[in-house]
Amino acid sequence: MARIVRPGKPCTVNPLKTSQTIGAALSFLGLDRALPMLHGAQGCTSFGLALFVRHFRETIPMQTTAISEASAILGGAENVAKGLLTLAERANPEVIGLCSTALTETNGEELRSIVRDFKIAHPDFSAAVVSVSVPDFSGALPDGFASAVTCMVEELVEARPARERDGRQVNILAGAHLSPADAEALADMARGFGLEPIVLPDLSGSLDGHVPEEFLPHTLGGTPLAAIRLMGRSAFTIAVGEHMGRPARALAARTGVPCEVLDRATGLAAVDRLVALLSDISGKTAPARLRRERARLEDAMLDAHFFTGGRRIAIGADPDLLFALASTLAEMGCEIGAAVATTAAPILSAIPAREVVVGDLGDLEARAEGCDLLITTSHGRAIADRLGIPLLRAGIPVFDRLGGPQQASIGYAGTARLIFEAANLLHAEAPCTAH
Amino acid sequence: MLAKKIALVVDEPACEKNRAKPAGERRKGCTKQLQPGAMAGGCAFDGAKIALQPIADVAHLVHGPIACEGNSWGSRNSGSSGPILYRTGFTTDLSEPDIVMGSQEKLLAAVGQIANQHHPSAIFVYATCVTALIGEDLPALCKTASARYGLPVIPVESPGFAGSKNLGNKLAGEALLEHVIGTVEPERLTPCDVNIIGEYNVAGELWQVKPVLDRIGIRLLATISGDGRYRDVAGSHRARAALLVCSRAMLNLARRMEERFGIPFLEGSFYGISDTSDALRGLARLLVARGAPQELLARAEQVISEEEARASSLLAPFRERLAGKRVLLYTGGVKSWSVISALQEIGMEVVGTSVRKSTEGDCARIRALMGEDANTFENLPGRQMYALLEKGGADILLAGGRSQFVALKAKVPFVDVNQERHRGYAGYDGMVALVREIDRELSSPVFREVRRRAPWDRAREEEG
């Protein structure tokens, strides 16, 4: 049981946290033909957009209601209406994700009622509009991501599906800490049991890094709206990441689909739980491919443990990613020498470290002295240099390595990949003594 | 307060674009009404930060919720030859209680934390939408903090919702004029001291130009703000002449330094061979007119002819390879014409250019270079740019990082010429570097590979 520490200093030094507003935007980027629009100043969008462009190396469809000082004072309802109409005309998306910001929330604007009024005034407006309250002044990226998925569930999923349950259909709520490749790996695992997964949101369709056949100003791939509507017909919902518990429960309350929240899907025992769950839902035993992958992971762990055992690791990440990484490496014999989370969350107390700091990269650097490996975003480069230790890049943004979106860290294969990467970095650090 | 300041910076007598408007329009300046749903780039806070953050020995503290700094820090590639404090991201990370209860004490304490732990030359505190909206008196707070901790604490009042990035550049200049410039006397002065305004040393571009200035004997008193130091900027009012390079963004600063301190300035560009030579020549003339030794002119000509000859011989092998290649240019302001002339110098054809942020003067130069019916556009949405590139409308796109993936998805070569770039293209060496980069990109075998259809894709063949 880790002790949670809040340094309580007035000035954040080298931020680790990104805002929940762009977390909400990110979740909308996992829907097909979707377009997030932030209700704030245009910088709110341009910063988030630039961050995702650097991370995913993709064009990112993201819009702004372009609040000015005058509209901040007078209220931004007109900007929202203008923005929605402009998007419909220029981009014709199927779903518009409208996300509030610190600016418009400080102003006390209520997006829900603004959207309600807009729909009354424009009954023929064809795009589905999902609004979500995600002020930048509280929480962190995963909180906004989860809030947006909760709103998608409440706005888009049919409460009482016309047809009865489909025993083969499962919902997978993929957390903000999962890469496009992770989302795909989860779907593949479910398919291996003969199940038909609906992954929400599904970044593997939109941000996996591929050259599309066409170029349109909304997402090209992701969870289709039609599939979201029918999530109430699924036999089961699996949520990955503690923060996805909220949308999972909202979905259960709305549709009666039973759910289970897995706190992680990385690490041998954790993946075993996921596989057991898929086996229970489908009534089938694990396919040969998964058995082989499990055996490979066992082998990877045995091979790698010489390099990971007794090594001290410093990690800075959003809560669920921090938990998944720290737990997996602790199972490899590592000691978690420093753990810094972006924001408070119940899962923090389960992290296998003496203490978990809710803080910034400055806090991580101060505590990482004597560690052998640093794990955080690309912002950790300078710290790793100063400490003279290698950096394993994880979280958002990673802007100095290619291929991140196509790297999985969940499932047996993803866990093996992660362990190899950590072990190789720890291994490479040793001086060459061959002769 | 803010409204007054904005009116002051946008009503610009030295800007012919502004003067061409009727009196009532003038005060609105070039700040276009932002359009909801039609993304138009960064905010005024972003612009202020871009303009000031290159001052390397200053702690830049963003007073606002996490988005403003947390989502954006570490993305600007401006170099320092010494201190690296400017790269540290500082923010008050305002939470809901801070906003409800007031964030003044937190700000003062944050200044104290930075002063005690990081010992900066000064602290710049950036207002954000939220702190402006709740009506915080940032100048008063900075004054208190400055007295309490014994170092300059400079308010930068350029909240995002004030307008565009360009306006933020201007408001940053305003903050320098009001609180920094003229507060320190330089230790040493020469008759050949200049300021370069609007140069942010992106990808080390200042360092591509500085050796040439050194050889001529022009001494750089201060750069505003690339590889800048607080004391240099504070003492920049003693320069004998100034060069304004980023066109309009900091015109107000150059003009008001001329008014207030009698520093004449010249607008120029370090993109392209002839433009670089013109800028150097002009600077030398301004200095001589103000009493610098006459021989500075001859030395400038000597260095210019040597540099031009050197660059020309380095560029020669590329002329044949690049002649007739068609470039689509999508960048802003002064860079449009200066890059056009640079590309034409080596025989490339510019098939279209944006005139975003370009003044009437810029546009006239573009017409002079490309002809009266030049293909110019204010704004080219990604979809249209993709369509143009996809049907082979250009051989290469030169633009900012935002357009990179439009080109790549259309399988068309791309070179980044905006502020996030990682290679410098300024001065003589920079021009050679740019041409080398264009050549490398145009001759990359990757494009031929990826444009080939999968040979097994029969269905597609039948369709197409």
HADDOCK unambig.tbl for C-alpha pairs under 7 A between the chains (distance, minus, plus):
assign (segid A and resid 10 and name CA) (segid B and resid 92 and name CA) 6.24 0.50 0.50
assign (segid A and resid 10 and name CA) (segid B and resid 106 and name CA) 5.58 0.50 0.50
assign (segid A and resid 10 and name CA) (segid B and resid 109 and name CA) 5.92 0.50 0.50
assign (segid A and resid 10 and name CA) (segid B and resid 110 and name CA) 4.90 0.50 0.50
assign (segid A and resid 11 and name CA) (segid B and resid 90 and name CA) 6.48 0.50 0.50
assign (segid A and resid 11 and name CA) (segid B and resid 91 and name CA) 5.71 0.50 0.50
assign (segid A and resid 11 and name CA) (segid B and resid 92 and name CA) 4.85 0.50 0.50
assign (segid A and resid 11 and name CA) (segid B and resid 110 and name CA) 4.62 0.50 0.50
assign (segid A and resid 11 and name CA) (segid B and resid 113 and name CA) 6.88 0.50 0.50
assign (segid A and resid 12 and name CA) (segid B and resid 90 and name CA) 5.62 0.50 0.50
assign (segid A and resid 12 and name CA) (segid B and resid 91 and name CA) 5.20 0.50 0.50
assign (segid A and resid 12 and name CA) (segid B and resid 92 and name CA) 5.97 0.50 0.50
assign (segid A and resid 12 and name CA) (segid B and resid 93 and name CA) 6.48 0.50 0.50
assign (segid A and resid 13 and name CA) (segid B and resid 88 and name CA) 6.87 0.50 0.50
assign (segid A and resid 13 and name CA) (segid B and resid 89 and name CA) 5.68 0.50 0.50
assign (segid A and resid 13 and name CA) (segid B and resid 90 and name CA) 4.89 0.50 0.50
assign (segid A and resid 13 and name CA) (segid B and resid 91 and name CA) 6.90 0.50 0.50
assign (segid A and resid 14 and name CA) (segid B and resid 88 and name CA) 5.74 0.50 0.50
assign (segid A and resid 14 and name CA) (segid B and resid 89 and name CA) 4.36 0.50 0.50
assign (segid A and resid 14 and name CA) (segid B and resid 90 and name CA) 6.15 0.50 0.50
assign (segid A and resid 15 and name CA) (segid B and resid 70 and name CA) 5.33 0.50 0.50
assign (segid A and resid 15 and name CA) (segid B and resid 89 and name CA) 6.46 0.50 0.50
assign (segid A and resid 16 and name CA) (segid B and resid 70 and name CA) 7.00 0.50 0.50
assign (segid A and resid 17 and name CA) (segid B and resid 70 and name CA) 6.05 0.50 0.50
assign (segid A and resid 18 and name CA) (segid B and resid 66 and name CA) 6.61 0.50 0.50
assign (segid A and resid 18 and name CA) (segid B and resid 67 and name CA) 6.37 0.50 0.50
assign (segid A and resid 18 and name CA) (segid B and resid 70 and name CA) 5.11 0.50 0.50
assign (segid A and resid 18 and name CA) (segid B and resid 71 and name CA) 5.30 0.50 0.50
assign (segid A and resid 19 and name CA) (segid B and resid 66 and name CA) 5.95 0.50 0.50
assign (segid A and resid 19 and name CA) (segid B and resid 67 and name CA) 5.11 0.50 0.50
assign (segid A and resid 19 and name CA) (segid B and resid 71 and name CA) 6.78 0.50 0.50
assign (segid A and resid 41 and name CA) (segid B and resid 43 and name CA) 6.99 0.50 0.50
assign (segid A and resid 41 and name CA) (segid B and resid 160 and name CA) 6.11 0.50 0.50
assign (segid A and resid 41 and name CA) (segid B and resid 161 and name CA) 5.14 0.50 0.50
assign (segid A and resid 42 and name CA) (segid B and resid 41 and name CA) 6.95 0.50 0.50
assign (segid A and resid 42 and name CA) (segid B and resid 42 and name CA) 6.18 0.50 0.50
assign (segid A and resid 42 and name CA) (segid B and resid 43 and name CA) 5.68 0.50 0.50
assign (segid A and resid 43 and name CA) (segid B and resid 42 and name CA) 4.78 0.50 0.50
assign (segid A and resid 43 and name CA) (segid B and resid 43 and name CA) 4.35 0.50 0.50
assign (segid A and resid 43 and name CA) (segid B and resid 46 and name CA) 6.90 0.50 0.50
assign (segid A and resid 43 and name CA) (segid B and resid 160 and name CA) 6.19 0.50 0.50
assign (segid A and resid 46 and name CA) (segid B and resid 41 and name CA) 5.93 0.50 0.50
assign (segid A and resid 46 and name CA) (segid B and resid 42 and name CA) 5.46 0.50 0.50
assign (segid A and resid 47 and name CA) (segid B and resid 71 and name CA) 5.96 0.50 0.50
assign (segid A and resid 47 and name CA) (segid B and resid 72 and name CA) 5.48 0.50 0.50
assign (segid A and resid 48 and name CA) (segid B and resid 71 and name CA) 6.09 0.50 0.50
assign (segid A and resid 51 and name CA) (segid B and resid 71 and name CA) 6.59 0.50 0.50
assign (segid A and resid 51 and name CA) (segid B and resid 72 and name CA) 6.83 0.50 0.50
assign (segid A and resid 58 and name CA) (segid B and resid 405 and name CA) 5.89 0.50 0.50
assign (segid A and resid 59 and name CA) (segid B and resid 405 and name CA) 5.64 0.50 0.50
assign (segid A and resid 63 and name CA) (segid B and resid 37 and name CA) 5.55 0.50 0.50
assign (segid A and resid 63 and name CA) (segid B and resid 38 and name CA) 6.83 0.50 0.50
assign (segid A and resid 63 and name CA) (segid B and resid 39 and name CA) 5.69 0.50 0.50
assign (segid A and resid 64 and name CA) (segid B and resid 36 and name CA) 5.89 0.50 0.50
assign (segid A and resid 64 and name CA) (segid B and resid 37 and name CA) 5.48 0.50 0.50
assign (segid A and resid 64 and name CA) (segid B and resid 39 and name CA) 6.09 0.50 0.50
assign (segid A and resid 65 and name CA) (segid B and resid 36 and name CA) 4.10 0.50 0.50
assign (segid A and resid 65 and name CA) (segid B and resid 37 and name CA) 5.73 0.50 0.50
assign (segid A and resid 66 and name CA) (segid B and resid 34 and name CA) 5.97 0.50 0.50
assign (segid A and resid 66 and name CA) (segid B and resid 35 and name CA) 6.28 0.50 0.50
assign (segid A and resid 66 and name CA) (segid B and resid 36 and name CA) 4.97 0.50 0.50
assign (segid A and resid 67 and name CA) (segid B and resid 161 and name CA) 6.13 0.50 0.50
assign (segid A and resid 68 and name CA) (segid B and resid 161 and name CA) 4.48 0.50 0.50
assign (segid A and resid 68 and name CA) (segid B and resid 162 and name CA) 6.04 0.50 0.50
assign (segid A and resid 68 and name CA) (segid B and resid 163 and name CA) 6.56 0.50 0.50
assign (segid A and resid 69 and name CA) (segid B and resid 161 and name CA) 5.21 0.50 0.50
assign (segid A and resid 69 and name CA) (segid B and resid 162 and name CA) 5.67 0.50 0.50
assign (segid A and resid 79 and name CA) (segid B and resid 36 and name CA) 5.76 0.50 0.50
assign (segid A and resid 82 and name CA) (segid B and resid 36 and name CA) 6.03 0.50 0.50
assign (segid A and resid 83 and name CA) (segid B and resid 36 and name CA) 4.38 0.50 0.50
assign (segid A and resid 83 and name CA) (segid B and resid 37 and name CA) 4.08 0.50 0.50
assign (segid A and resid 84 and name CA) (segid B and resid 37 and name CA) 6.76 0.50 0.50
assign (segid A and resid 86 and name CA) (segid B and resid 37 and name CA) 5.52 0.50 0.50
assign (segid A and resid 87 and name CA) (segid B and resid 37 and name CA) 5.69 0.50 0.50
assign (segid A and resid 102 and name CA) (segid B and resid 130 and name CA) 6.89 0.50 0.50
assign (segid A and resid 103 and name CA) (segid B and resid 129 and name CA) 6.12 0.50 0.50
assign (segid A and resid 103 and name CA) (segid B and resid 130 and name CA) 5.52 0.50 0.50
assign (segid A and resid 106 and name CA) (segid B and resid 130 and name CA) 6.91 0.50 0.50
assign (segid A and resid 136 and name CA) (segid B and resid 65 and name CA) 6.00 0.50 0.50
assign (segid A and resid 136 and name CA) (segid B and resid 66 and name CA) 6.27 0.50 0.50
assign (segid A and resid 136 and name CA) (segid B and resid 67 and name CA) 5.92 0.50 0.50
assign (segid A and resid 137 and name CA) (segid B and resid 65 and name CA) 5.05 0.50 0.50
assign (segid A and resid 137 and name CA) (segid B and resid 66 and name CA) 6.58 0.50 0.50
assign (segid A and resid 137 and name CA) (segid B and resid 94 and name CA) 5.92 0.50 0.50
assign (segid A and resid 137 and name CA) (segid B and resid 95 and name CA) 4.52 0.50 0.50
assign (segid A and resid 137 and name CA) (segid B and resid 96 and name CA) 5.62 0.50 0.50
assign (segid A and resid 138 and name CA) (segid B and resid 95 and name CA) 5.74 0.50 0.50
assign (segid A and resid 138 and name CA) (segid B and resid 96 and name CA) 6.43 0.50 0.50
assign (segid A and resid 211 and name CA) (segid B and resid 409 and name CA) 5.46 0.50 0.50
assign (segid A and resid 215 and name CA) (segid B and resid 383 and name CA) 6.13 0.50 0.50
assign (segid A and resid 215 and name CA) (segid B and resid 386 and name CA) 6.88 0.50 0.50
assign (segid A and resid 216 and name CA) (segid B and resid 383 and name CA) 6.05 0.50 0.50
assign (segid A and resid 217 and name CA) (segid B and resid 383 and name CA) 6.74 0.50 0.50
